[in-house]
Amino acid sequence: MNGIGMELDWLKDFLALAEQKTFSRAAEVRHVSQPAFSRRIRALEDWVGTSLFARGAQGTTLTPAGTHFQPAVHDLIRGLEKARRDTRAVGARDTATLSIAATHALSFTFFPNWIRGLMRTQALGTLNLISDSMEACEQILLSGEVHFLLCHHHPEAPTRFEAERFPSLPVSSDVLVPLCAPSPEGHAMWPLPGTSAAPLPYLGYSQASGLGRILAACQDRELTHMATALTSHLAATLMTMARNGHGVAWLPQTVAADDQDRGQLVRAGSEIFDVPIEIRLFRSLECRNQAADALWEHLSQTAISA
């Protein structure tokens, strides 16, 4: 790996450790060994020239220098990712007919089958799919970089879209289900609701996640006793952590169904803890072409007939 790539990884490591507060959890989120993760954090601190974290028995906290550094790192990574998207968009402009942003949770599971079904009846041309967090996808649609945004949605969870500029329609349904690893007997390792004396470890979504926004608006936390063990904007990360026995995560059925079928994840609680949600498509009226208009008309007619 070259120096620039390594330094970008260091910045992502820094944000992961600032969020997770322990080297072991941050290393797991970043999919590297803890010794390698520790070396990269030390290399970043050497590059900056000062300590960014205070190490203690209870974990790590940002030093004043680390606190000062954190917003600059966020801005730098966002700027680099936007520059990459913009550059790719320029390269794809002559060939892509439809540009669609989709949240990570839908890109790898729902989107392939959904788009395959549409292609049986619609000439979609060349597709350009951008996968990112809900926060990033919102910005991509708002800036006119894509024709559509595919995301999970709940009416009680606000989005940044004005209905007049960004009409939307539901294309399917989903449900957030509390799941955890099974015990040796096949029961839930972390059964809801938990107790105040022994709260369950909660695997939650970070602020950049649309699913986190939905749970914050709709989840009745008074029904449960939980303590946050880890946060991430990736449902796939939370699913892996839940599968490995680290706690309870509310996962979309579209994402977790295979793990449930294989018995790697089981319900942590009954349907009373479920959160029904929509899979909704938003479109930009400022970024459009003939293919986008034709797809929207087809989906609108399908939604009316349904």
C-alpha positions in Angstrom: 0.0 0.0 0.0 1.4 3.4 -0.9 1.9 6.2 1.6 -1.2 8.2 0.6 -3.5 5.2 0.9 -1.9 4.3 4.2 -2.5 7.8 5.6 -6.1 7.8 4.6 -6.5 4.5 6.5 -4.9 6.1 9.5 -7.5 8.9 9.4 -10.3 6.3 9.2 -8.7 4.4 12.1 -8.6 7.6 14.1 -12.3 8.2 13.7 -13.1 4.5 14.5 -11.1 4.7 17.8 -12.7 8.0 18.7 -16.1 6.5 18.2 -15.6 3.0 19.7 -13.2 4.1 22.5 -11.4 0.8 22.8 -8.6 -0.6 20.5 -10.2 -4.0 20.3 -13.6 -2.8 19.1 -12.2 -0.2 16.7 -9.8 -2.8 15.2 -12.8 -5.2 14.7 -14.8 -2.4 13.0 -11.9 -1.6 10.7 -11.3 -5.4 10.0 -7.7 -5.4 11.0 -5.8 -7.1 13.9 -5.4 -5.2 17.1 -1.6 -5.0 16.9 -1.8 -3.7 13.3 -4.4 -1.2 14.3 -2.3 0.0 17.3 0.7 0.5 15.0 -1.3 2.6 12.6 -2.6 4.8 15.4 0.9 5.3 16.7 2.1 6.1 13.1 -0.6 8.7 12.8 0.3 10.3 16.1 4.0 10.3 15.0 3.0 12.0 11.8 0.9 14.6 13.6 3.6 15.1 16.2 1.5 14.8 19.3 -0.7 12.3 21.2 -4.3 12.1 20.0 -5.6 9.6 22.5 -5.2 9.2 26.3 -5.0 5.5 27.1 -6.5 4.2 30.3 -7.9 1.1 32.0 -11.4 1.9 30.9 -10.4 2.6 27.3 -9.3 5.6 25.3 -10.4 9.2 25.2 -9.4 12.0 22.9 -6.7 14.4 24.1 -7.4 18.1 23.6 -5.2 17.8 20.5 -7.3 14.8 19.3 -10.5 16.7 19.9 -9.2 19.6 17.8 -8.1 17.2 15.1 -11.4 15.3 14.8 -13.6 17.7 12.8 -10.7 18.4 10.4 -10.5 14.6 9.8 -14.2 14.4 9.1 -14.0 17.3 6.6 -11.0 15.9 4.9 -12.5 12.4 4.4 -15.8 13.9 3.2 -13.9 16.1 0.8 -11.9 13.2 -0.6 -14.9 11.0 -1.0 -16.8 13.8 -2.8 -13.9 14.4 -5.1 -13.8 10.7 -5.9 -17.5 10.6 -6.6 -17.3 13.8 -8.8 -14.4 12.4 -10.8 -16.1 9.1 -11.3 -19.3 10.9 -12.4 -17.3 12.8 -15.0 -15.9 9.6 -16.3 -19.2 7.8 -16.4 -21.3 10.7 -17.8 -21.0 9.6 -21.4 -22.0 6.0 -20.7 -24.3 6.0 -17.7 -28.0 6.3 -18.4 -29.3 6.2 -14.8 -27.4 7.2 -11.7 -28.8 5.8 -8.4 -27.5 6.3 -4.9 -28.4 3.6 -2.4 -27.6 3.1 1.3 -25.2 0.3 2.1 -27.9 -1.8 3.7 -29.9 -1.9 0.4 -27.0 -2.0 -2.1 -25.8 -5.5 -1.3 -29.2 -7.3 -0.8 -32.3 -5.6 -2.0 -31.0 -3.5 -5.0 -29.6 -6.4 -7.2 -32.9 -8.3 -7.2 -35.1 -5.2 -7.5 -33.2 -3.8 -10.5 -33.1 -7.2 -12.1 -36.9 -7.3 -11.9 -37.2 -3.8 -13.5 -34.8 -4.7 -16.3 -37.2 -7.5 -17.4 -39.7 -4.8 -18.5 -37.7 -1.6 -18.7 -34.8 -0.5 -20.9 -32.7 1.1 -18.2 -29.5 1.4 -20.2 -26.2 1.6 -18.3 -26.5 2.0 -14.5 -24.2 4.0 -12.2 -24.8 2.8 -8.5 -23.3 4.8 -5.7 -23.4 3.1 -2.2 -22.9 5.1 0.9 -24.4 6.1 4.3 -27.8 7.8 4.4 -26.2 11.1 5.4 -23.8 10.9 2.4 -26.6 9.7 0.0 -28.8 12.7 1.0 -26.0 15.1 0.1 -25.4 13.3 -3.2 -29.1 13.7 -4.2 -29.3 17.3 -2.9 -26.3 18.3 -5.0 -27.9 16.9 -8.2 -25.3 14.1 -8.7 -27.8 11.3 -9.2 -31.3 10.7 -10.6 -32.6 8.6 -7.7 -32.0 7.6 -4.1 -33.0 4.3 -2.7 -33.3 4.1 1.1 -35.2 2.8 4.1 -37.8 5.3 5.3 -40.3 5.8 8.1 -42.7 8.8 8.2 -41.7 9.7 11.7 -38.0 9.9 10.8 -37.3 13.2 9.0 -35.3 13.5 5.8 -33.7 16.5 4.2 -35.9 16.4 1.1 -38.7 18.9 0.2 -41.5 17.0 -1.4 -41.8 19.6 -4.1 -38.2 19.1 -5.3 -37.8 15.4 -4.4 -41.0 13.4 -4.9 -40.9 9.8 -3.6 -42.8 6.5 -3.7 -42.5 3.2 -1.9 -41.1 0.3 -3.9 -41.1 -2.4 -1.1 -41.4 -3.0 2.6 -38.9 -4.1 5.3 -38.8 -4.5 9.0 -36.1 -3.9 11.6 -35.9 -7.0 13.8 -34.0 -7.4 17.1 -31.5 -10.1 16.5 -28.5 -11.7 18.4 -26.4 -14.9 18.4 -28.0 -18.1 19.6 -27.1 -19.7 22.9 -25.8 -23.3 22.8 -29.4 -24.4 23.4 -30.5 -22.4 20.4 -32.3 -19.6 22.3 -31.3 -15.9 22.2 -28.0 -15.2 23.9 -29.3 -11.8 24.8 -33.1 -12.0 25.4 -35.1 -8.8 25.5 -36.1 -6.8 27.4 -33.1 -7.2 29.8 -33.1 -5.7 33.3 -31.9 -2.5 34.9 -29.5 -4.5 37.0 -28.1 -6.4 33.9 -28.7 -4.3 30.8 -28.2 -6.0 27.4 -25.3 -4.9 25.1 -26.8 -2.8 22.4 -25.3 -2.6 18.9 -26.6 0.7 17.5 -26.3 2.8 14.4 -24.3 6.0 14.3 -25.7 9.4 13.4 -24.8 9.0 9.7 -27.1 6.1 9.4 -30.7 6.4 8.2 -31.6 3.3 10.1 -30.3 4.9 13.3 -32.4 7.9 12.5 -35.5 5.7 12.2 -34.8 3.8 15.4 -34.3 7.0 17.3 -37.7 8.2 16.1 -39.7 5.0 16.5 -38.0 2.6 18.9 -39.6 2.6 22.4 -36.4 2.3 24.5 -38.5 2.3 27.7 -39.5 -1.3 26.8 -35.9 -2.4 27.1 -32.9 -2.2 29.3 -29.8 -1.8 27.2 -26.3 -0.3 27.3 -24.6 0.8 24.0 -21.7 -1.5 23.3 -20.9 -0.4 19.8 -22.1 2.0 17.1 -21.6 1.9 13.3 -23.4 3.3 10.3 -23.1 -0.1 8.6 -25.8 -2.7 9.1 -23.3 -5.3 7.9 -20.9 -4.5 10.7 -23.6 -4.7 13.3 -24.8 -8.0 11.9 -21.3 -9.4 12.1 -20.9 -8.2 15.7 -24.3 -9.6 16.6 -23.5 -13.0 15.0 -20.3 -13.1 17.0 -22.2 -12.7 20.3 -21.4 -9.1 21.1 -25.1 -7.9 21.7 -28.5 -7.2 20.2 -28.9 -5.3 16.9 -32.0 -4.2 15.1 -31.3 -5.4 11.5 -33.4 -5.1 8.3 -35.0 -8.4 7.4 -33.7 -7.9 3.9 -30.2 -7.9 5.2 -30.4 -10.6 8.0 -32.8 -13.2 6.5 -30.0 -15.5 5.3 -28.3 -15.5 8.7 -31.6 -16.3 10.4 -32.3 -19.1 8.0 -28.9 -20.6 8.8 -29.5 -20.2 12.5 -26.5 -17.8 13.0 -28.9 -15.1 14.2 -32.1 -15.6 16.2 -34.8 -13.2 17.5 -33.9 -11.5 20.7 -37.5 -10.6 21.3 -41.0 -11.0 20.0 -42.7 -8.9 17.2 -43.6 -6.2 19.7 -40.0 -5.0 19.4 -40.1 -4.9 15.6 -40.1 -1.6 13.6 -41.9 -1.8 10.2 -40.3 0.4 7.6 -40.6 1.2 3.9 -38.0 0.9 1.1 -38.6 4.2 -0.7 -37.2 5.7 -3.9 -36.6 9.5 -4.0 -36.0 11.3 -7.3 -34.5 14.6 -8.2 -36.5 16.9 -10.4 -33.3 18.8 -11.2 -31.2 15.8 -12.4 -33.3 14.0 -15.0 -33.2 12.5 -18.5 -35.5 10.4 -20.7 -34.5 7.1 -19.0 -35.2 8.6 -15.5 -38.5 10.0 -16.6 -39.6 6.6 -18.1 -38.6 4.7 -15.0 -40.4 7.0 -12.7 -43.6 6.8 -14.8 -43.4 3.0 -14.8 -42.9 2.9 -11.0 -45.7 5.4 -10.4 -48.1 3.4 -12.4 -47.1 0.2 -10.6 -47.6 1.9 -7.2 -51.0 3.2 -8.3 -52.1 -0.3 -9.5 -50.8 -1.9 -6.3 
